[in-house]
Amino acid sequence: MIKNWINESMFYHIYPLGFFGCEMENKGDENKSDKILKLIDYIPHLKRLGINALYIGPIFQSATHGYDTTDYKKIDSRLGTNEDFSTVAKALKDNGISIVLDGVFNHVGRNFWAFEDVKANRENSPYCSWISGLRFDWNNSYNDGFHYDSWEGHELLVKLNMNNPDVRNHLLDAVEYWIDEWDIDGIRLDAADCIDLQFFRELKQRTTAKKSDFWLMGEIINGEYTRWLQPDLLDSVTNYALFNGVYNSLNSKNLCDIGFNVNREFNKEWGLYKGKLLYNFVDNHDVNRVASMIQNPKDLFNVYSIIYTLPGVPSIYYGSEWGIKGDKHNGGDIVLRPEIDVDNIPIENNELVEHIAKLSGIRSSRNALKYGDYEQVMSECLHWAFARNSEDDTALVFVNTDDNPYHFSVNYRGRQYEQDVEPNSTVVV
């Protein structure tokens, strides 16, 4: 068995502008800081959880929420300097934590230098071809006197023309800079479904030339993922199908639903994504906190047990290990991205931290959970059993979502398993 870092990984996801309590408007020198250095003090907590990979983003200079990039080679001044992040990156690597950054390439902010040149020089700008859908016979809501494509109609986010080789090279050069400066291990590609596939091909070639095991993970929300999961394109995508299936099945007390979906994705014979490591999550900076979606707080334990034992790479969104709540319908995205005062955590479920740490220990010790295929053994409304098989290990996972204990009696590959599982619990044997 050939081991690699991504199979071995357990991720933690931080939205830094929220995590560090930055103002949502970048005022330049007025609110610059070195807050990102605080991340070094957070490393012991990450290690307590068993985390060995950090997805942090966005971190590059922007005017507001970070997804309106203005400079791909400069750390957002509200977080710190490039030198500050070098210090953080070294500390993470010294502690065995891989680094994945947010690559926001589909669009830029209105303060991006090429767009500002277009505003200043209009048709005479040499960067007109950098902007997608640019038309000078139309207007926009900012009254620039021209029109341009934007992400889902949000004109703050100016869509780049990814068919322009100069644009692609500018972005690819930035990625190589990140690898050279901070030794990053991968990129999460924002709005990957909006980006031309040729860019991904070039990105794959350039990054693999730098690091043979460099990881490309795309944000894909809807549809089948096979279009992007190709050897010359992306290695992984966000598993939104699993995200929806986990809490819906637990809330409805119908594990048959998630059993069907997981079998569809990962069945060892005919699964759509068999052999692929999708990015498994139960909340992030764009969706409600899992503690606000799960109706029975006891089910939170099974939520994390499931994503740690299924095929894929498990991820924790910062703060959710304490059961922090957040509903975007009661305050928008900002409530999903709170500041974390490490000395005053709003704990609602400290036992969950210990549970996740235990899961990390189980997963790190079982090759079947990191490298194994998937085979469903049993699926009922309240009870679910599945197997993971690698070259040297077999793990059976028993999930009980009932409020009462349950005795599993199953035969798998000629061996009889008799397993008692406590209410709202999962056992791995």
Protein Blocks (a to p, Z undefined) as FASTA:
>chain_A
ZZdfklmpccddddfklmnopafbdehjmlgcfklmmmmmmmmmmmmnopabdcdddfbd
cfknopacfbfkbccfklocfklmmmmmmmmmmnopacdddddfkbccfklmklmmmmmn
mmmpcklmmpghiafkbccfkonopacddeehiaklccddfkbmklmmmmmmmmmmmmmm
nopabdcdehkllpcfklmmmmmmmmmmmpmkbccddddfbdcfklmmcfklcfbdcdfk
lmmmmmmmmmnopaklmmmmmmmmmomklgmkgoiacdddfbdfkbccfklmpmblklmm
mmmmmmmmmgcjddddehjlnopacdfknnpjmlmmcccdfklcccfblmlmmmmmmmmm
mmmmmmklmmmccddfbdcfkbccdddddfkbccdddddfbfbdcdddddeehiacdddd
dehiacdZZ
